[in-house]
């Protein structure tokens, strides 16, 4: 009997155990791939290395994901869920939202920049990049929704576009990697850009 009083036959128990083991194996493979993606170019990651890191065979990896492109697609969905959770903050709390955003970029920003550089060369990477852009825009719309609704209706779209740009990973890269600013300074600059954008678009002359 299980916790709700339903009998579990030996065969069903074995099937469930196998399914749970398969899920655990898939998670290990995804985690191994993500660990390498955070430090390596997608082109340089091999299934052999990922399988070795996960403690499985290449055949198991291919059977589960169909190859590196399929592994990338599923791994990015897992990563996207984590990013969404990590960026969560009360809507309209600009400083908290940007603090969480910078924390996210500090962990994933370099990997995202590397993937974007490969976008023209790999259809699978292009799909990931398009997914990332949609998710970022969705996050901006939700995170700043309260402030956007306070703007005149005709300016909301322009404001959303501007906020997507000012919070983009390339802005983080320019400040952190190219200009070598600290995370705190990067957050302060992005906060100034966001507030300036909202103030300018909310003015009667806009």
DRENBARO-68093 format. One record per residue: x, y, z of N, C-alpha, C in turn; residue number from 0. Coordinates in steps of 0.05 Angstrom, whole numbers, plus 32768, in hexadecimal, padded with zeros to 4 digits. Layout:
{nX X, nY Y, nZ Z, caX X, caY Y, caZ Z, cX X, cY Y, cZ Z, n NUM}
...
END
This chain:
{nX 8011, nY 7FE8, nZ 8000, caX 8000, caY 8000, caZ 8000, cX 8012, cY 8019, cZ 8000, n 0}
{nX 8009, nY 802D, nZ 7FF1, caX 8018, caY 8047, caZ 7FF2, cX 800B, cY 8059, cZ 8007, n 1}
{nX 8013, nY 8072, nZ 8007, caX 800B, caY 8085, caZ 801C, cX 7FED, cY 808C, cZ 801A, n 2}
{nX 7FE0, nY 8087, nZ 8003, caX 7FC3, caY 808C, caZ 8001, cX 7FB3, cY 8073, cZ 8000, n 3}
{nX 7FBF, nY 805C, nZ 8008, caX 7FB0, caY 8044, caZ 800B, cX 7FAC, cY 8034, cZ 7FF1, n 4}
{nX 7FBB, nY 803A, nZ 7FDC, caX 7FB9, caY 802C, caZ 7FC3, cX 7FCE, cY 8016, cZ 7FC1, n 5}
{nX 7FC6, nY 7FFE, nZ 7FBB, caX 7FD9, caY 7FE8, caZ 7FBA, cX 7FEC, cY 7FEC, cZ 7FA2, n 6}
{nX 8006, nY 7FE6, nZ 7FA8, caX 801A, caY 7FE8, caZ 7F93, cX 8025, cY 7FCC, cZ 7F8E, n 7}
{nX 8020, nY 7FC2, nZ 7F76, caX 802A, caY 7FA7, caZ 7F6F, cX 8048, cY 7FA8, cZ 7F6C, n 8}
{nX 8055, nY 7F90, nZ 7F6F, caX 8073, caY 7F90, caZ 7F6A, cX 807A, cY 7F9B, cZ 7F4F, n 9}
{nX 806A, nY 7F95, nZ 7F3B, caX 8071, caY 7F9E, caZ 7F20, cX 806F, cY 7FBD, cZ 7F1F, n 10}
{nX 805A, nY 7FC8, nZ 7F2A, caX 8057, caY 7FE5, caZ 7F2A, cX 806E, cY 7FF2, cZ 7F3B, n 11}
{nX 8075, nY 7FE5, nZ 7F50, caX 808B, caY 7FF0, caZ 7F61, cX 80A5, cY 7FF1, cZ 7F51, n 12}
{nX 80AB, nY 7FDB, nZ 7F42, caX 80C3, caY 7FDA, caZ 7F32, cX 80C2, cY 7FF0, cZ 7F1C, n 13}
{nX 80AB, nY 7FF3, nZ 7F0F, caX 80A8, caY 8007, caZ 7EFA, cX 80AD, cY 8023, cZ 7F05, n 14}
{nX 80A1, nY 8028, nZ 7F1D, caX 80A5, caY 8043, caZ 7F29, cX 80C2, cY 8047, cZ 7F30, n 15}
{nX 80CF, nY 8033, nZ 7F3B, caX 80EB, caY 8035, caZ 7F43, cX 80FC, cY 803B, cZ 7F2B, n 16}
{nX 80F6, nY 802D, nZ 7F15, caX 8105, caY 8032, caZ 7EFC, cX 8101, cY 804E, cZ 7EF2, n 17}
{nX 80E8, nY 8058, nZ 7EF3, caX 80E2, caY 8073, caZ 7EE9, cX 80F1, cY 8088, cZ 7EFA, n 18}
{nX 80F1, nY 8084, nZ 7F14, caX 80FF, caY 8096, caZ 7F26, cX 811D, cY 8096, cZ 7F21, n 19}
{nX 8128, nY 807E, nZ 7F1C, caX 8144, caY 807B, caZ 7F17, cX 814B, cY 8089, cZ 7EFD, n 20}
{nX 813A, nY 8086, nZ 7EE8, caX 813F, caY 8094, caZ 7ECF, cX 813E, cY 80B2, cZ 7ED2, n 21}
{nX 812B, nY 80BC, nZ 7EE2, caX 812A, caY 80D9, caZ 7EE6, cX 8143, cY 80E3, cZ 7EF5, n 22}
{nX 814C, nY 80D4, nZ 7F08, caX 8164, caY 80DB, caZ 7F17, cX 817C, cY 80DC, cZ 7F04, n 23}
{nX 817E, nY 80C9, nZ 7EF2, caX 8194, caY 80C8, caZ 7EDF, cX 8192, cY 80E0, cZ 7ECD, n 24}
{nX 817A, nY 80E7, nZ 7EC3, caX 8177, caY 80FE, caZ 7EB2, cX 817F, cY 8117, cZ 7EC0, n 25}
{nX 8178, nY 811A, nZ 7EDA, caX 8180, caY 8132, caZ 7EE9, cX 819E, cY 8134, cZ 7EEB, n 26}
{nX 81AB, nY 811D, nZ 7EF0, caX 81C9, caY 811D, caZ 7EF3, cX 81D6, cY 8126, cZ 7ED8, n 27}
{nX 81CB, nY 811D, nZ 7EC2, caX 81D6, caY 8124, caZ 7EA8, cX 81D2, cY 8142, cZ 7EA3, n 28}
{nX 81BA, nY 814C, nZ 7EA9, caX 81B5, caY 8168, caZ 7EA5, cX 81C7, cY 8179, cZ 7EB7, n 29}
{nX 81CA, nY 8172, nZ 7ED0, caX 81DB, caY 8181, caZ 7EE2, cX 81F8, cY 8181, cZ 7ED9, n 30}
{nX 8201, nY 816A, nZ 7ECF, caX 821C, caY 8168, caZ 7EC4, cX 8220, cY 817A, cZ 7EAC, n 31}
{nX 820C, nY 817B, nZ 7E9B, caX 820D, caY 818C, caZ 7E83, cX 820D, cY 81A9, cZ 7E8B, n 32}
{nX 81FB, nY 81B1, nZ 7E9D, caX 81FA, caY 81CD, caZ 7EA6, cX 8213, cY 81D6, cZ 7EB3, n 33}
{nX 8220, nY 81C4, nZ 7EC2, caX 8239, caY 81CC, caZ 7ECF, cX 824E, cY 81D2, cZ 7EBB, n 34}
{nX 824F, nY 81C3, nZ 7EA5, caX 8262, caY 81C9, caZ 7E90, cX 825A, cY 81E2, cZ 7E80, n 35}
{nX 8240, nY 81E5, nZ 7E7C, caX 8236, caY 81FC, caZ 7E6C, cX 823E, cY 8217, cZ 7E7A, n 36}
{nX 823F, nY 8217, nZ 7E95, caX 8245, caY 822F, caZ 7EA3, cX 8262, cY 8237, cZ 7EA0, n 37}
{nX 8274, nY 8225, nZ 7E96, caX 8290, caY 822C, caZ 7E94, cX 829C, cY 8227, cZ 7E79, n 38}
{nX 828D, nY 821A, nZ 7E67, caX 8298, caY 8213, caZ 7E4D, cX 8286, cY 821C, cZ 7E36, n 39}
{nX 8292, nY 821E, nZ 7E1E, caX 8282, caY 8223, caZ 7E06, cX 8272, cY 820A, cZ 7E00, n 40}
{nX 825A, nY 820E, nZ 7DF5, caX 8249, caY 81F8, caZ 7DEE, cX 8257, cY 81E6, cZ 7DDA, n 41}
{nX 8266, nY 81F1, nZ 7DC7, caX 8274, caY 81E2, caZ 7DB3, cX 8289, cY 81CF, cZ 7DC0, n 42}
{nX 8294, nY 81D6, nZ 7DD7, caX 82A9, caY 81C7, caZ 7DE3, cX 829F, cY 81B1, cZ 7DF6, n 43}
{nX 8286, nY 81B1, nZ 7DFC, caX 827A, caY 819D, caZ 7E0D, cX 8275, cY 8184, cZ 7DFE, n 44}
{nX 827E, nY 816D, nZ 7E07, caX 8279, caY 8154, caZ 7DFA, cX 8267, cY 8142, cZ 7E0B, n 45}
{nX 8258, nY 8131, nZ 7DFD, caX 8247, caY 811F, caZ 7E0C, cX 8257, cY 810B, cZ 7E1D, n 46}
{nX 826F, nY 8105, nZ 7E13, caX 8280, caY 80F3, caZ 7E22, cX 8287, cY 80FE, cZ 7E3D, n 47}
{nX 828E, nY 8118, nZ 7E3E, caX 8295, caY 8125, caZ 7E57, cX 827D, cY 8128, cZ 7E6A, n 48}
{nX 8266, nY 812F, nZ 7E5E, caX 824E, caY 8132, caZ 7E6E, cX 8246, cY 8117, cZ 7E7A, n 49}
{nX 8247, nY 8102, nZ 7E6A, caX 8240, caY 80E7, caZ 7E73, cX 8253, cY 80DE, cZ 7E8A, n 50}
{nX 826D, nY 80E4, nZ 7E86, caX 8280, caY 80DD, caZ 7E9B, cX 827A, cY 80EC, cZ 7EB5, n 51}
{nX 8274, nY 8106, nZ 7EB2, caX 826E, caY 8116, caZ 7ECA, cX 8255, cY 810B, cZ 7ED9, n 52}
{nX 8242, nY 8102, nZ 7EC9, caX 8228, caY 80F8, caZ 7ED4, cX 822A, cY 80DB, cZ 7EDD, n 53}
{nX 8240, nY 80CD, nZ 7ED6, caX 8242, caY 80B1, caZ 7EDE, cX 8231, cY 809F, cZ 7ECE, n 54}
{nX 822D, nY 80A6, nZ 7EB4, caX 821D, caY 8095, caZ 7EA2, cX 822C, cY 8091, cZ 7E88, n 55}
{nX 8220, nY 8081, nZ 7E76, caX 822C, caY 807D, caZ 7E5C, cX 8222, cY 8092, cZ 7E48, n 56}
{nX 8231, nY 8096, nZ 7E33, caX 8228, caY 80A7, caZ 7E1D, cX 820E, cY 809D, cZ 7E12, n 57}
{nX 820B, nY 8083, nZ 7E0F, caX 81F3, caY 8077, caZ 7E04, cX 81DB, cY 807E, cZ 7E15, n 58}
{nX 81DE, nY 807E, nZ 7E2F, caX 81C8, caY 8086, caZ 7E41, cX 81C0, cY 80A3, cZ 7E3C, n 59}
{nX 81D4, nY 80B4, nZ 7E39, caX 81CE, caY 80D1, caZ 7E34, cX 81C0, cY 80D5, cZ 7E19, n 60}
{nX 81C9, nY 80C7, nZ 7E05, caX 81BD, caY 80CA, caZ 7DEA, cX 81A1, cY 80BE, cZ 7DEB, n 61}
{nX 819D, nY 80A8, nZ 7DF8, caX 8183, caY 809C, caZ 7DF9, cX 816F, cY 80AE, cZ 7E07, n 62}
{nX 8178, nY 80BC, nZ 7E1C, caX 8166, caY 80CD, caZ 7E2B, cX 8161, cY 80E8, cZ 7E1D, n 63}
{nX 8175, nY 80F4, nZ 7E11, caX 8173, caY 810F, caZ 7E07, cX 8176, cY 8111, cZ 7DE8, n 64}
{nX 817E, nY 80FC, nZ 7DDB, caX 8180, caY 80FC, caZ 7DBE, cX 8199, cY 810A, cZ 7DB4, n 65}
{nX 81AB, nY 8114, nZ 7DC5, caX 81C3, caY 8122, caZ 7DBC, cX 81C6, cY 813C, cZ 7DCC, n 66}
{nX 81DB, nY 814B, nZ 7DC4, caX 81E2, caY 8163, caZ 7DD3, cX 81CD, cY 8179, cZ 7DD0, n 67}
{nX 81C1, nY 817B, nZ 7DB9, caX 81AC, caY 8190, caZ 7DB5, cX 8194, cY 818B, cZ 7DC7, n 68}
{nX 818C, nY 8172, nZ 7DC8, caX 8175, caY 816B, caZ 7DDA, cX 817C, cY 816F, cZ 7DF7, n 69}
{nX 8195, nY 8169, nZ 7DFE, caX 819D, caY 816D, caZ 7E1A, cX 819D, cY 818B, cZ 7E20, n 70}
{nX 81A7, nY 819B, nZ 7E0E, caX 81A7, caY 81B8, caZ 7E11, cX 818A, cY 81C3, cZ 7E16, n 71}
{nX 8177, nY 81BA, nZ 7E06, caX 815C, caY 81C3, caZ 7E08, cX 8150, cY 81BD, cZ 7E23, n 72}
{nX 8154, nY 81A4, nZ 7E2D, caX 8148, caY 819D, caZ 7E47, cX 8157, cY 81AA, cZ 7E5E, n 73}
{nX 8171, nY 81AD, nZ 7E5B, caX 8181, caY 81BA, caZ 7E70, cX 8179, cY 81D7, cZ 7E73, n 74}
{nX 8174, nY 81E5, nZ 7E5D, caX 816D, caY 8201, caZ 7E5E, cX 8152, cY 8205, cZ 7E6C, n 75}
{nX 813F, nY 81F2, nZ 7E68, caX 8126, caY 81F4, caZ 7E76, cX 8129, cY 81F2, cZ 7E94, n 76}
{nX 813B, nY 81E0, nZ 7E9C, caX 8141, caY 81DD, caZ 7EB9, cX 814E, cY 81F7, cZ 7EC3, n 77}
{nX 8161, nY 8201, nZ 7EB4, caX 816F, caY 821A, caZ 7EBC, cX 815B, cY 8231, cZ 7EBC, n 78}
{nX 8149, nY 8232, nZ 7EA9, caX 8136, caY 8248, caZ 7EA8, cX 8124, cY 8248, cZ 7EC1, n 79}
{nX 811C, nY 8231, nZ 7ECA, caX 810B, caY 822F, caZ 7EE3, cX 811B, cY 823A, cZ 7EFA, n 80}
{nX 8134, nY 8234, nZ 7EFC, caX 8145, caY 823E, caZ 7F12, cX 8149, cY 825C, cZ 7F11, n 81}
{nX 814D, nY 8265, nZ 7EF8, caX 8151, caY 8282, caZ 7EF5, cX 8138, cY 8291, cZ 7EFD, n 82}
{nX 8121, nY 8288, nZ 7EF5, caX 8107, caY 8295, caZ 7EFC, cX 8104, cY 8296, cZ 7F1A, n 83}
{nX 810A, nY 8280, nZ 7F28, caX 8108, caY 827F, caZ 7F45, cX 811C, cY 8292, cZ 7F52, n 84}
{nX 8134, nY 8293, nZ 7F47, caX 8148, caY 82A3, caZ 7F53, cX 8143, cY 82C1, cZ 7F4F, n 85}
{nX 8136, nY 82C8, nZ 7F3A, caX 8130, caY 82E5, caZ 7F35, cX 8117, cY 82EF, cZ 7F43, n 86}
{nX 8108, nY 82DD, nZ 7F4F, caX 80EF, caY 82E5, caZ 7F5B, cX 80F2, cY 82FA, cZ 7F70, n 87}
{nX 80E1, nY 830E, nZ 7F70, caX 80E1, caY 8324, caZ 7F84, cX 80C6, cY 8332, cZ 7F81, n 88}
{nX 80BE, nY 8341, nZ 7F95, caX 80A5, caY 834F, caZ 7F94, cX 80A4, cY 8361, cZ 7F7B, n 89}
{nX 808F, nY 8360, nZ 7F6B, caX 808C, caY 8370, caZ 7F53, cX 808E, cY 838D, cZ 7F5A, n 90}
{nX 809F, nY 839C, nZ 7F4B, caX 80A2, caY 83B8, caZ 7F50, cX 80B8, cY 83C0, cZ 7F63, n 91}
{nX 80C4, nY 83AC, nZ 7F71, caX 80DA, caY 83B1, caZ 7F83, cX 80F4, cY 83B1, cZ 7F72, n 92}
{nX 80FA, nY 83C8, nZ 7F66, caX 8110, caY 83CA, caZ 7F52, cX 812A, cY 83C1, cZ 7F5E, n 93}
{nX 8131, nY 83C9, nZ 7F75, caX 814C, caY 83C2, caZ 7F80, cX 814E, cY 83A4, cZ 7F86, n 94}
{nX 8139, nY 8398, nZ 7F90, caX 8139, caY 837B, caZ 7F95, cX 813A, cY 836B, cZ 7F7B, n 95}
{nX 812A, nY 8374, nZ 7F68, caX 8129, caY 8367, caZ 7F4E, cX 8144, cY 8368, cZ 7F40, n 96}
{nX 8151, nY 837F, nZ 7F41, caX 816B, caY 8382, caZ 7F34, cX 8181, cY 8373, cZ 7F43, n 97}
{nX 817F, nY 8372, nZ 7F5E, caX 8192, caY 8362, caZ 7F6D, cX 8191, cY 8345, cZ 7F65, n 98}
{nX 8178, nY 833A, nZ 7F63, caX 8175, caY 831E, caZ 7F5B, cX 817E, cY 831A, cZ 7F3E, n 99}
{nX 8179, nY 832D, nZ 7F2D, caX 8182, caY 832B, caZ 7F11, cX 81A0, cY 832A, cZ 7F0F, n 100}
{nX 81AE, nY 833B, nZ 7F1E, caX 81CB, caY 833B, caZ 7F1D, cX 81D6, cY 8321, cZ 7F29, n 101}
{nX 81C9, nY 8317, nZ 7F3E, caX 81D2, caY 82FD, caZ 7F49, cX 81CF, cY 82E7, cZ 7F34, n 102}
{nX 81BA, nY 82E8, nZ 7F25, caX 81B6, caY 82D4, caZ 7F0F, cX 81CC, cY 82D7, cZ 7EFA, n 103}
{nX 81D1, nY 82F0, nZ 7EF1, caX 81E5, caY 82F4, caZ 7EDC, cX 8201, cY 82EC, cZ 7EE6, n 104}
{nX 8206, nY 82F0, nZ 7F00, caX 8220, caY 82E8, caZ 7F0A, cX 8224, cY 82CA, cZ 7F08, n 105}
{nX 820F, nY 82BB, nZ 7F09, caX 8211, caY 829E, caZ 7F07, cX 820F, cY 8294, cZ 7EEB, n 106}
{nX 81FE, nY 82A0, nZ 7EDB, caX 81F8, caY 8295, caZ 7EC0, cX 8200, cY 82A7, cZ 7EA9, n 107}
{nX 8207, nY 82C0, nZ 7EAF, caX 820B, caY 82D4, caZ 7E99, cX 8220, cY 82CC, cZ 7E85, n 108}
{nX 8237, nY 82C3, nZ 7E8E, caX 824C, caY 82BC, caZ 7E7B, cX 8244, cY 82A5, cZ 7E69, n 109}
{nX 8235, nY 8291, nZ 7E74, caX 822C, caY 827B, caZ 7E64, cX 8218, cY 8284, cZ 7E4F, n 110}
{nX 8206, nY 8297, nZ 7E57, caX 81F2, caY 82A1, caZ 7E44, cX 8200, cY 82B0, cZ 7E2E, n 111}
{nX 8214, nY 82C0, nZ 7E34, caX 8223, caY 82CF, caZ 7E20, cX 8230, cY 82BC, cZ 7E0C, n 112}
{nX 823C, nY 82A7, nZ 7E16, caX 8248, caY 8293, caZ 7E04, cX 8234, cY 8286, cZ 7DF2, n 113}
{nX 821C, nY 8280, nZ 7DFD, caX 8208, caY 8274, caZ 7DEC, cX 81FE, cY 8287, cZ 7DD7, n 114}
{nX 81FB, nY 82A1, nZ 7DDE, caX 81F1, caY 82B5, caZ 7DCB, cX 8206, cY 82B8, cZ 7DB4, n 115}
{nX 821F, nY 82B5, nZ 7DBA, caX 8234, caY 82B8, caZ 7DA5, cX 8232, cY 82A1, cZ 7D91, n 116}
{nX 8227, nY 828A, nZ 7D9A, caX 8225, caY 8273, caZ 7D88, cX 820A, cY 8271, cZ 7D7A, n 117}
{nX 81F8, nY 8284, nZ 7D80, caX 81DD, caY 8283, caZ 7D76, cX 81DB, cY 8280, cZ 7D57, n 118}
{nX 81EB, nY 828F, nZ 7D48, caX 81E9, caY 828D, caZ 7D2B, cX 81F2, cY 8272, cZ 7D20, n 119}
{nX 8201, nY 8262, nZ 7D30, caX 820E, caY 824A, caZ 7D26, cX 81FE, cY 8230, cZ 7D2C, n 120}
{nX 81ED, nY 8232, nZ 7D41, caX 81DF, caY 8219, caZ 7D4A, cX 81C1, cY 821E, cZ 7D4D, n 121}
{nX 81B1, nY 8211, nZ 7D3D, caX 8194, caY 8214, caZ 7D41, cX 818A, cY 820E, cZ 7D5D, n 122}
{nX 8196, nY 81FA, nZ 7D6A, caX 818E, caY 81F4, caZ 7D86, cX 8194, cY 820B, cZ 7D99, n 123}
{nX 81AB, nY 8217, nZ 7D95, caX 81B3, caY 822E, caZ 7DA6, cX 81A1, cY 8246, cZ 7D9F, n 124}
{nX 819A, nY 8249, nZ 7D86, caX 8188, caY 825F, caZ 7D7E, cX 816D, cY 825C, cZ 7D8C, n 125}
{nX 8163, nY 8244, nZ 7D8E, caX 8149, caY 823F, caZ 7D9B, cX 814B, cY 8246, cZ 7DB9, n 126}
{nX 8162, nY 823F, nZ 7DC5, caX 8166, caY 8245, caZ 7DE1, cX 8168, cY 8264, cZ 7DE5, n 127}
{nX 8175, nY 8271, nZ 7DD3, caX 8177, caY 828F, caZ 7DD5, cX 815C, cY 829C, cZ 7DD2, n 128}
{nX 814C, nY 8292, nZ 7DC0, caX 8131, caY 829D, caZ 7DBC, cX 8120, cY 8298, cZ 7DD5, n 129}
{nX 8123, nY 8280, nZ 7DE1, caX 8115, caY 827A, caZ 7DFA, cX 811D, cY 828D, cZ 7E10, n 130}
{nX 8137, nY 8292, nZ 7E12, caX 8142, caY 82A3, caZ 7E26, cX 8137, cY 82C0, cZ 7E23, n 131}
{nX 8136, nY 82C9, nZ 7E0B, caX 812C, caY 82E5, caZ 7E06, cX 810E, cY 82E7, cZ 7E0E, n 132}
{nX 80FF, nY 82D2, nZ 7E07, caX 80E2, caY 82D3, caZ 7E0E, cX 80DF, cY 82D3, cZ 7E2D, n 133}
{nX 80EF, nY 82C2, nZ 7E3A, caX 80ED, caY 82C0, caZ 7E57, cX 80F6, cY 82D9, cZ 7E65, n 134}
{nX 810A, nY 82E6, nZ 7E5A, caX 8113, caY 82FF, caZ 7E66, cX 80FE, cY 8315, cZ 7E63, n 135}
{nX 80F2, nY 8316, nZ 7E4C, caX 80DD, caY 832A, caZ 7E48, cX 80C5, cY 8325, cZ 7E5A, n 136}
{nX 80BE, nY 830B, nZ 7E5D, caX 80A8, caY 8304, caZ 7E6E, cX 80AF, cY 830C, cZ 7E8B, n 137}
{nX 80C8, nY 8307, nZ 7E93, caX 80D0, caY 830E, caZ 7EAE, cX 80CE, cY 832D, cZ 7EB2, n 138}
{nX 80D8, nY 833C, nZ 7E9F, caX 80D7, caY 8359, caZ 7EA1, cX 80BA, cY 8363, cZ 7EA4, n 139}
{nX 80A9, nY 8358, nZ 7E93, caX 808C, caY 8360, caZ 7E93, cX 8080, cY 835B, cZ 7EAE, n 140}
{nX 8086, nY 8344, nZ 7EBA, caX 807B, caY 833D, caZ 7ED4, cX 8088, cY 834D, cZ 7EEB, n 141}
{nX 80A2, nY 834F, nZ 7EEA, caX 80B1, caY 835C, caZ 7EFF, cX 80AB, cY 837A, cZ 7F01, n 142}
{nX 80A7, nY 8387, nZ 7EEA, caX 80A2, caY 83A4, caZ 7EEA, cX 8086, cY 83AA, cZ 7EE2, n 143}
{nX 8074, nY 8396, nZ 7EE4, caX 8059, caY 839A, caZ 7EDC, cX 804B, cY 83B0, cZ 7EEA, n 144}
{nX 804F, nY 83B2, nZ 7F04, caX 8042, caY 83C7, caZ 7F14, cX 804B, cY 83E3, cZ 7F0B, n 145}
{nX 8064, nY 83E6, nZ 7F05, caX 806F, caY 8400, caZ 7EFB, cX 8065, cY 8405, cZ 7EDF, n 146}
{nX 8064, nY 83F0, nZ 7ECF, caX 805C, caY 83F4, caZ 7EB3, cX 803E, cY 83FC, cZ 7EB1, n 147}
{nX 802E, nY 83F1, nZ 7EC3, caX 8011, caY 83F7, caZ 7EC2, cX 800C, cY 8414, cZ 7ECA, n 148}
{nX 801F, nY 8420, nZ 7ED8, caX 801C, caY 843C, caZ 7EE0, cX 8022, cY 844F, cZ 7ECA, n 149}
{nX 802D, nY 8445, nZ 7EB4, caX 8034, caY 8457, caZ 7E9D, cX 801C, cY 845A, cZ 7E8B, n 150}
{nX 801C, nY 846F, nZ 7E7B, caX 8007, caY 8472, caZ 7E67, cX 8007, cY 845A, cZ 7E54, n 151}
{nX 7FF0, nY 8451, nZ 7E4C, caX 7FED, caY 8439, caZ 7E3C, cX 7FFF, cY 8438, cZ 7E24, n 152}
{nX 8001, nY 844E, nZ 7E15, caX 8010, caY 844D, caZ 7DFC, cX 802E, cY 844C, cZ 7E00, n 153}
{nX 8038, nY 8450, nZ 7E19, caX 8054, caY 844F, caZ 7E1D, cX 805D, cY 8435, cZ 7E2A, n 154}
{nX 804A, nY 8424, nZ 7E32, caX 8052, caY 840B, caZ 7E40, cX 8064, cY 83F9, cZ 7E2F, n 155}
{nX 805D, nY 83F6, nZ 7E15, caX 806D, caY 83E5, caZ 7E04, cX 8089, cY 83EF, cZ 7E02, n 156}
{nX 808C, nY 8409, nZ 7DFE, caX 80A7, caY 8414, caZ 7DFC, cX 80B6, cY 8411, cZ 7E16, n 157}
{nX 80A8, nY 8414, nZ 7E2C, caX 80B4, caY 8411, caZ 7E47, cX 80BD, cY 83F4, cZ 7E4A, n 158}
{nX 80AD, nY 83E1, nZ 7E43, caX 80B4, caY 83C5, caZ 7E45, cX 80CD, cY 83BF, cZ 7E34, n 159}
{nX 80CD, nY 83C9, nZ 7E1B, caX 80E4, caY 83C5, caZ 7E0A, cX 80FD, cY 83D0, cZ 7E17, n 160}
{nX 80FB, nY 83E8, nZ 7E22, caX 8112, caY 83F5, caZ 7E2E, cX 811C, cY 83E6, cZ 7E47, n 161}
{nX 8109, nY 83DC, nZ 7E57, caX 8111, caY 83CD, caZ 7E6F, cX 811E, cY 83B2, cZ 7E68, n 162}
{nX 8114, nY 83A5, nZ 7E53, caX 8121, caY 838D, caZ 7E49, cX 813E, cY 8392, cZ 7E42, n 163}
{nX 8143, nY 83A9, nZ 7E34, caX 815E, caY 83B0, caZ 7E2B, cX 8170, cY 83B7, cZ 7E43, n 164}
{nX 8166, nY 83C7, nZ 7E56, caX 8177, caY 83D1, caZ 7E6C, cX 817D, cY 83BB, cZ 7E80, n 165}
{nX 816E, nY 83A5, nZ 7E7F, caX 8173, caY 838F, caZ 7E92, cX 817F, cY 8377, cZ 7E83, n 166}
{nX 8187, nY 837A, nZ 7E6A, caX 8191, caY 8364, caZ 7E5A, cX 81AC, cY 835A, cZ 7E63, n 167}
{nX 81B2, nY 8342, nZ 7E5D, caX 81CC, caY 8336, caZ 7E66, cX 81E4, cY 8344, cZ 7E59, n 168}
{nX 81E0, nY 8350, nZ 7E41, caX 81F6, caY 835F, caZ 7E35, cX 81FD, cY 8378, cZ 7E44, n 169}
{nX 81E9, nY 8384, nZ 7E51, caX 81EF, caY 839B, caZ 7E62, cX 8200, cY 8392, cZ 7E7A, n 170}
{nX 81F9, nY 837C, nZ 7E86, caX 8209, caY 8370, caZ 7E9B, cX 8225, cY 836A, cZ 7E92, n 171}
{nX 8228, nY 835F, nZ 7E7A, caX 8243, caY 8358, caZ 7E6F, cX 8254, cY 8372, cZ 7E6B, n 172}
{nX 8247, nY 8386, nZ 7E60, caX 8256, caY 839F, caZ 7E5B, cX 8261, cY 83AA, cZ 7E76, n 173}
{nX 8250, nY 83AA, nZ 7E8A, caX 8259, caY 83B5, caZ 7EA4, cX 826C, cY 83A3, cZ 7EB3, n 174}
{nX 8266, nY 8389, nZ 7EB5, caX 8276, caY 8377, caZ 7EC5, cX 828F, cY 836D, cZ 7EB7, n 175}
{nX 828D, nY 8366, nZ 7E9E, caX 82A4, caY 835A, caZ 7E90, cX 82B4, cY 836F, cZ 7E81, n 176}
{nX 82A7, nY 8380, nZ 7E71, caX 82B6, caY 8393, caZ 7E61, cX 82C0, cY 83AB, cZ 7E71, n 177}
{nX 82AF, nY 83B6, nZ 7E83, caX 82B7, caY 83CE, caZ 7E93, cX 82C2, cY 83C6, cZ 7EAE, n 178}
{nX 82BF, nY 83AC, nZ 7EB5, caX 82CA, caY 83A1, caZ 7ECE, cX 82BE, cY 83AF, cZ 7EE7, n 179}
{nX 82A4, nY 83B4, nZ 7EE6, caX 8297, caY 83C0, caZ 7EFD, cX 828F, cY 83AA, cZ 7F11, n 180}
{nX 828C, nY 83B1, nZ 7F2A, caX 8284, caY 839D, caZ 7F3E, cX 8266, cY 8396, cZ 7F3B, n 181}
{nX 825E, nY 8380, nZ 7F47, caX 8241, caY 837A, caZ 7F46, cX 8230, cY 8391, cZ 7F52, n 182}
{nX 823A, nY 839D, nZ 7F68, caX 822A, caY 83B3, caZ 7F74, cX 8228, cY 83CB, cZ 7F61, n 183}
{nX 823F, nY 83D1, nZ 7F54, caX 823E, caY 83E8, caZ 7F42, cX 822D, cY 83E2, cZ 7F29, n 184}
{nX 822E, nY 83C9, nZ 7F20, caX 821D, caY 83C0, caZ 7F0A, cX 8200, cY 83C3, cZ 7F11, n 185}
{nX 81F9, nY 83BA, nZ 7F28, caX 81DD, caY 83BD, caZ 7F31, cX 81D4, cY 83DA, cZ 7F33, n 186}
{nX 81E6, nY 83EB, nZ 7F3D, caX 81DF, caY 8407, caZ 7F40, cX 81DB, cY 8414, cZ 7F25, n 187}
{nX 81EB, nY 840D, nZ 7F11, caX 81E9, caY 8418, caZ 7EF6, cX 81CF, cY 840F, cZ 7EE9, n 188}
{nX 81C9, nY 83F5, nZ 7EEC, caX 81B1, caY 83EA, caZ 7EE0, cX 8198, cY 83F6, cZ 7EED, n 189}
{nX 819A, nY 83FA, nZ 7F07, caX 8184, caY 8407, caZ 7F15, cX 817F, cY 8423, cZ 7F0B, n 190}
{nX 8195, nY 8432, nZ 7F07, caX 8192, caY 844D, caZ 7EFC, cX 8186, cY 844D, cZ 7EE0, n 191}
{nX 818E, nY 843A, nZ 7ED0, caX 8183, caY 8438, caZ 7EB5, cX 8165, cY 8432, cZ 7EB6, n 192}
{nX 815D, nY 841F, nZ 7EC7, caX 8141, caY 8417, caZ 7EC9, cX 8130, cY 842F, cZ 7ED3, n 193}
{nX 813A, nY 843C, nZ 7EE8, caX 812A, caY 8453, caZ 7EF3, cX 8129, cY 846A, cZ 7EDF, n 194}
{nX 813F, nY 846F, nZ 7ED1, caX 813E, caY 8484, caZ 7EBD, cX 812B, cY 847E, cZ 7EA6, n 195}
{nX 812A, nY 8465, nZ 7E9E, caX 8118, caY 845C, caZ 7E89, cX 80FB, cY 8461, cZ 7E92, n 196}
{nX 80F4, nY 8458, nZ 7EAA, caX 80D9, caY 845B, caZ 7EB3, cX 80D1, cY 8479, cZ 7EB7, n 197}
{nX 80E4, nY 8488, nZ 7EC1, caX 80DE, caY 84A4, caZ 7EC6, cX 80DA, cY 84B3, cZ 7EAB, n 198}
{nX 80EB, nY 84AD, nZ 7E98, caX 80EA, caY 84BB, caZ 7E7E, cX 80D0, cY 84B5, cZ 7E70, n 199}
{nX 80C9, nY 849B, nZ 7E70, caX 80B1, caY 8493, caZ 7E61, cX 8097, cY 849C, cZ 7E6F, n 200}
{nX 8099, nY 84A0, nZ 7E8A, caX 8082, caY 84A9, caZ 7E98, cX 807D, cY 84C7, cZ 7E97, n 201}
{nX 8091, nY 84D6, nZ 7E8C, caX 808E, caY 84F3, caZ 7E8B, cX 8079, cY 84FA, cZ 7E76, n 202}
{nX 806B, nY 8510, nZ 7E79, caX 8057, caY 8519, caZ 7E66, cX 8062, cY 851D, cZ 7E4A, n 203}
{nX 807B, nY 8526, nZ 7E48, caX 8086, caY 852B, caZ 7E2D, cX 808B, cY 8512, cZ 7E1D, n 204}
{nX 808E, nY 84FB, nZ 7E2C, caX 8093, caY 84E2, caZ 7E1D, cX 807B, cY 84D9, cZ 7E0D, n 205}
END
